[in-house]
Amino acid sequence: MGQTAGEFVRETKYLDGRITADGRDGWPVQPDRYRLVVARACPWANRTMIVRRLLGLEPVLSMGICGPEHDARSWTFDLDPGEVDPVLGIHWLREAFEKAVPGYDRGVTVPAIVDIPSGAVVTADFPHITLDMEQEWTAYHRPGAPDLYPAPLRDEIEEVSGHVYRDVNNGVYRCGFASSQAAYDEAYARLFARLDWLEQRLADRRYLVGDTITEADVRLWTTLARFDAVYQGHFKCNRNKLAEMPVLWAYARDLFQTPGFGDTIDFVQTKQHYYRVHTSLNPSKIVPDGPDLSGWLTPHGRAALGGRPFGDGTPPGPVQPTEVVPVANTALAA
Ligand SMILES: N[C@@H](CCC(=O)N[C@@H](CS)C(=O)NCC(=O)O)C(=O)O
C-alpha cells in the first residue's frame, strides 16, 4: 500500500533484546533481575501490565510506573518519593536507554524492560514483551495461569491482530496525527470499518479467537479502554462512541470487569497524558472532565455466549498493594 501525504508513520525501531528461558540472547529469564517500566496511559504498556497480571508474574518481575506526562527528552519517575524509581535509582527513563546505547537518539518509550544489575534497557519492543512473558517465562507462571497464546490458535490470533493493529490500535493514532485531510479521512474510514467488522465478529462469540481470553483480546482491549475517554475526542475518532456500539461496548465491559484488565486502568492519568503531552493537538492542555465512566461497571450479559475466560485456569489474585489504582482515578469514582 502506498503512503498518503500527511499520513502518520509510527517509529518502530527500538531496543529489542529478547529475555528467554535459555538465555540465548544473553538475557536469561531470572526472578528479580528485570524491571518492567510502564506508564498507565500507554496502550502498548497496558498490554504488558495485563499479561503480567494474568500470568501472575508480579512476584518475579517488578514494575516501575512513570508519571502521566513527559517532555521531548523522556518519561520520568515523578510519582515516586523523591521522583526517583526505588529500584533503578533514576529519575529520567532516558538514563536506562543511554546505559544500553550511549548517545541513544531515538524514542524513549514505554513499555521497556530494564536489566536491574546494569541499569540498561534490554527491550522496548512491546510485541515481543508479551509473547516472551507467555512463552519464555513459563517456569514462573502462577498456578492456574491461562494459556494466552495457544499453539493451535496462533495463526488466527496473528491474522486478527494484524487487522486490529493497523486499523484500530495504530489506526486511532493515524486519525489523531494525520497532517492532511486525505490521510485523516482514510484512517477514519478504516478505523470505523474495522470496528463494524469487530462488532459483527463478536456478536455471537465471547472472545476474539477461540472461546477463552487470548493475546488477541489483550491487544484489542487496551485501545477500546481508551476510546471514549481519549480517542473519540482528542484523536477525532468521532463517528460514534464505543458506548454506542452495543456488542463492542459489552465486550469491552466484560473484560474491564475481569480481574487483570480493568484494575490496570487509571482514567485520570490516561487523560492527563494525551491531553497535556500532545500540545500540537491540544495547545491549551485543558483536560476534559468527561466522559461519565460509570457505564464501565454495568452488567454486560456476555456470559450467556458461553466461553471460558481462563480456559482450564483461574482468574488472577488481587492487585499488589503498591500497584492499586487510587479509587478516585477509576470508574468507581464516577
Ligand atoms: N513506539 C512503540 C510503542 C510504544 C510507544 O509508542 N509508547 C509511547 C506511549 S503510548 C511512548 O513511550 N512515547 C514516548 C515518545 O515517543 O517519546 C512502537 O510502536 O514500537
The ligand as a MOL file (V3000), in Angstrom:
LIG
                    3D

  0  0  0     0  0            999 V3000
M  V30 BEGIN CTAB
M  V30 COUNTS 20 19 0 0 0
M  V30 BEGIN ATOM
M  V30 1 N 6.5530 3.3690 19.7180 0
M  V30 2 C 6.4340 1.9990 20.0620 0
M  V30 3 C 5.2620 1.7490 21.0080 0
M  V30 4 C 5.4330 2.3440 22.3620 0
M  V30 5 C 5.0260 3.7920 22.3780 0
M  V30 6 O 4.8530 4.4260 21.3390 0
M  V30 7 N 4.8710 4.3270 23.5920 0
M  V30 8 C 4.5500 5.7300 23.7380 0
M  V30 9 C 3.4890 5.9620 24.7950 0
M  V30 10 S 1.9000 5.3370 24.3270 0
M  V30 11 C 5.7940 6.4560 24.2020 0
M  V30 12 O 6.5020 5.9750 25.0520 0
M  V30 13 N 6.0440 7.6420 23.6470 0
M  V30 14 C 7.1450 8.4770 24.0610 0
M  V30 15 C 7.9170 9.0300 22.9040 0
M  V30 16 O 7.7570 8.5210 21.7840 0
M  V30 17 O 8.7110 9.9440 23.1550 0
M  V30 18 C 6.2610 1.1940 18.7950 0
M  V30 19 O 5.3350 1.4590 18.0400 0
M  V30 20 O 7.0780 0.2880 18.5490 0
M  V30 END ATOM
M  V30 BEGIN BOND
M  V30 1 1 1 2
M  V30 2 1 2 3
M  V30 3 1 2 18
M  V30 4 1 3 4
M  V30 5 1 4 5
M  V30 6 2 5 6
M  V30 7 1 5 7
M  V30 8 1 7 8
M  V30 9 1 8 9
M  V30 10 1 8 11
M  V30 11 1 9 10
M  V30 12 2 11 12
M  V30 13 1 11 13
M  V30 14 1 13 14
M  V30 15 1 14 15
M  V30 16 2 15 16
M  V30 17 1 15 17
M  V30 18 2 18 19
M  V30 19 1 18 20
M  V30 END BOND
M  V30 END CTAB
M  END
